[in-house]
Amino acid sequence: MVSVWSLPSFAQEKEHKAEEKFNPKDVIFEHIGDSHSWPVFGDVILPLPVILYTDKGLEVFSSANIREEEVNGKPEKKIYQGKYYSYTAEHDKVAVVDAAGKVNEEASKKILDFSITRNVASMWLGMAILLIVFLSMSSAYRKRSGKAPKGVQSVLEPLVMFVRDDVAIPNIGAKYQRFIPLLLTMFFFILINNLLGLVPFFPGGFNLTGNIAVTMVLALITLVVVNVSGNKYYWKHIFAPDIPLWLYIIMVPVEIIGIISKPFALMIRLFANITAGHIIALSLISLIFIFKTLWVSPASVLFVVFMDVIELLVAFLQAYIFTMLTALFIGMAVEEHHH
């Protein structure tokens, strides 16, 4: 479920309907994209630190200094005078402006943005939950060795066993123990952030696993691990397959493309499925403001609840698919060929 308060309130829409028509596209793209601030509740916004490395030095300030403000019902940009340049927010990106408030494209291109954005903050939140949960589980196993699990340990142990017995062992085989930490981390990192994205209030409701930069890094990890772990049979199958020589010109490029396309498919699959869920939920809620009547709300909310039940299944399914295919690719790379 997405944050309902990320949409304009019905009362606000009614007040400004003569001035501005509600555009669901703006709301949807604002939600699924990244931002330098984090909505908490209603008009309460948590500003995040902006960290810029310019050609003149480091600049650090709060995003509240450049966040747009509504003046007389219309959004107005704020300009912050930093140590080296003046800055403003331009489509959720920090841009350099001149004395007249016009964006300086040349200076903006020289800036390296290391800001703590909403996606970064939410990723840290997911990582913190992951560490807290599994460190507590590890401690419980040491203290209660040989005893039945309880609490969080009893809830998560079936999932850990599932990843080991139904994902790692069948796909990787005897060498599965080397890769269990990676597979467990991937599975629970994706799952935790998928579930937090369904929480309709702060600090949930974000779209981390629907950000293609995040899924790309996860896919790159898979790409590196698979190819670093590949044995001689794996590389022989790619560059010296047991086929007639005249087929090499076709098969070798195909196999090389396959090395890239497998993790690429992982990246797109996770990104597309999670983003689509957020877009559909927000689109259904937007129907209330598009038709400008509360009579649509029962059907809209009912469909959103139904979609959120589906998205709960998708949260687990996408974590499983990403982990399972990663294990499968690793298994293909480390498989020993016996004659």
Backbone hydrogen bonds, N-H to C=O, Kabsch-Sander energy under -0.5 kcal/mol:
donor,donor_aa,acceptor,acceptor_aa,energy
4,V,2,V,-0.6
6,S,3,S,-1.5
7,L,4,V,-1.7
13,E,9,S,-2.2
14,K,10,F,-2.4
15,E,11,A,-2.0
16,H,12,Q,-2.0
17,K,13,E,-0.7
19,E,16,H,-0.9
20,E,16,H,-2.9
26,D,23,N,-0.7
27,V,23,N,-1.2
28,I,24,P,-2.7
29,F,25,K,-2.6
30,E,26,D,-1.8
31,H,27,V,-1.8
32,I,28,I,-2.5
33,G,29,F,-1.2
38,W,46,L,-2.3
40,V,44,V,-2.7
41,F,44,V,-1.1
44,V,41,F,-2.8
45,I,43,D,-0.6
46,L,38,W,-3.1
48,L,36,H,-1.7
50,V,61,F,-3.6
51,I,49,P,-0.6
52,L,50,V,-0.5
52,L,59,E,-3.0
53,Y,112,L,-2.8
54,T,52,L,-0.7
54,T,57,G,-2.7
59,E,52,L,-3.0
61,F,50,V,-1.9
63,S,48,L,-1.8
65,N,62,S,-1.6
66,I,63,S,-1.4
67,R,63,S,-0.9
69,E,76,E,-2.5
71,V,69,E,-0.7
71,V,74,K,-3.4
72,N,70,E,-0.5
74,K,71,V,-1.4
76,E,69,E,-3.3
78,K,66,I,-0.6
80,Y,87,Y,-2.9
81,Q,79,I,-0.5
82,G,80,Y,-0.9
82,G,85,Y,-2.6
86,S,97,V,-0.7
87,Y,80,Y,-2.9
88,T,95,A,-2.0
89,A,66,I,-0.8
90,E,88,T,-0.5
90,E,93,K,-3.9
93,K,90,E,-0.7
95,A,88,T,-2.8
97,V,86,S,-2.4
98,D,102,K,-2.5
101,G,98,D,-1.7
104,N,96,V,-3.6
105,E,103,V,-1.0
108,S,104,N,-2.3
109,K,105,E,-1.7
110,K,106,E,-0.6
110,K,107,A,-0.8
111,I,108,S,-1.2
112,L,53,Y,-2.2
113,D,111,I,-0.6
114,F,51,I,-2.9
114,F,112,L,-0.7
116,I,49,P,-1.9
117,T,115,S,-1.3
118,R,35,S,-2.9
121,A,117,T,-2.8
122,S,118,R,-2.6
123,M,119,N,-2.1
124,W,120,V,-2.3
125,L,121,A,-1.9
126,G,122,S,-2.4
127,M,123,M,-2.5
128,A,124,W,-2.5
129,I,125,L,-2.4
130,L,126,G,-2.3
131,L,127,M,-2.5
132,I,128,A,-2.8
133,V,129,I,-2.6
134,F,130,L,-2.1
135,L,131,L,-2.5
136,S,132,I,-1.8
137,M,133,V,-1.9
138,S,134,F,-2.4
139,S,135,L,-2.2
140,A,136,S,-2.1
141,Y,137,M,-2.3
142,R,138,S,-1.8
143,K,139,S,-2.3
144,R,140,A,-2.6
145,S,142,R,-0.6
147,K,144,R,-2.2
153,Q,150,K,-1.1
155,V,151,G,-1.2
156,L,152,V,-2.5
157,E,153,Q,-2.0
160,V,156,L,-2.4
161,M,157,E,-2.8
162,F,158,P,-2.0
163,V,159,L,-2.4
164,R,160,V,-2.0
165,D,161,M,-3.4
166,D,162,F,-2.5
167,V,162,F,-0.7
167,V,163,V,-0.7
168,A,163,V,-2.8
169,I,164,R,-2.4
171,N,167,V,-1.0
172,I,168,A,-2.9
173,G,168,A,-0.8
173,G,169,I,-1.3
175,K,172,I,-0.5
176,Y,173,G,-1.7
178,R,175,K,-1.1
179,F,176,Y,-1.3
180,I,176,Y,-0.8
183,L,179,F,-2.4
184,L,180,I,-2.8
185,T,181,P,-2.2
186,M,182,L,-2.6
187,F,183,L,-2.6
188,F,184,L,-2.5
189,F,185,T,-2.4
190,I,186,M,-2.3
191,L,187,F,-2.4
192,I,188,F,-2.7
193,N,189,F,-1.8
194,N,190,I,-2.3
195,L,191,L,-2.5
196,L,192,I,-2.5
197,G,193,N,-1.6
198,L,194,N,-0.5
198,L,195,L,-1.1
199,V,195,L,-0.6
199,V,196,L,-1.0
202,F,40,V,-0.8
204,G,201,F,-2.8
205,G,196,L,-2.2
210,G,207,N,-0.5
211,N,208,L,-1.9
212,I,210,G,-0.6
214,V,211,N,-0.8
215,T,211,N,-1.9
216,M,212,I,-1.9
217,V,213,A,-1.7
218,L,214,V,-2.0
219,A,215,T,-2.3
220,L,216,M,-2.5
221,I,217,V,-2.1
222,T,218,L,-1.8
223,L,219,A,-2.6
224,V,220,L,-2.7
225,V,221,I,-2.7
226,V,222,T,-2.6
227,N,223,L,-2.0
228,V,224,V,-2.6
229,S,225,V,-2.0
230,G,226,V,-0.8
231,N,333,A,-2.5
235,W,231,N,-1.9
236,K,232,K,-2.1
237,H,233,Y,-2.1
238,I,234,Y,-1.0
239,F,235,W,-2.7
240,A,236,K,-2.5
243,I,241,P,-2.1
247,L,244,P,-1.8
248,Y,245,L,-1.6
250,I,247,L,-1.3
251,M,247,L,-2.9
252,V,248,Y,-2.1
254,V,250,I,-1.5
255,E,251,M,-2.7
256,I,252,V,-2.3
257,I,253,P,-2.5
258,G,254,V,-1.9
259,I,255,E,-1.4
260,I,256,I,-1.0
261,S,257,I,-3.0
262,K,258,G,-1.8
264,F,260,I,-1.8
265,A,261,S,-2.3
266,L,262,K,-1.5
267,M,263,P,-2.3
268,I,264,F,-2.3
269,R,265,A,-2.5
270,L,266,L,-2.0
271,F,267,M,-2.0
272,A,268,I,-2.9
273,N,269,R,-2.2
274,I,270,L,-2.0
275,T,271,F,-2.1
276,A,272,A,-2.3
277,G,273,N,-1.5
278,H,274,I,-1.6
279,I,275,T,-2.4
280,I,276,A,-2.5
281,A,277,G,-2.1
282,L,278,H,-2.3
283,S,279,I,-2.3
284,L,280,I,-2.3
285,I,281,A,-1.9
286,S,282,L,-2.2
287,L,283,S,-0.7
287,L,284,L,-0.7
288,I,285,I,-1.4
289,F,285,I,-0.5
289,F,286,S,-0.6
290,I,286,S,-2.3
291,F,287,L,-2.4
293,T,288,I,-1.4
296,V,293,T,-0.8
297,S,294,L,-1.1
300,S,296,V,-2.5
301,V,297,S,-3.3
302,L,298,P,-2.2
303,F,299,A,-2.3
304,V,300,S,-2.0
305,V,301,V,-2.6
306,F,302,L,-2.2
307,M,303,F,-2.6
308,D,304,V,-2.4
309,V,305,V,-1.8
310,I,306,F,-1.8
311,E,307,M,-2.7
312,L,308,D,-1.8
313,L,309,V,-1.4
314,V,310,I,-2.4
315,A,311,E,-2.4
316,F,312,L,-1.3
317,L,313,L,-2.8
318,Q,314,V,-3.2
319,A,315,A,-1.2
320,Y,316,F,-2.3
321,I,317,L,-2.9
322,F,318,Q,-2.3
323,T,319,A,-1.9
324,M,320,Y,-3.2
325,L,321,I,-2.7
326,T,322,F,-1.9
327,A,323,T,-2.4
328,L,324,M,-2.2
329,F,325,L,-2.7
330,I,326,T,-2.2
331,G,327,A,-2.6
332,M,328,L,-2.0
333,A,329,F,-1.4
334,V,330,I,-1.9
335,E,331,G,-1.0
338,H,336,E,-0.6
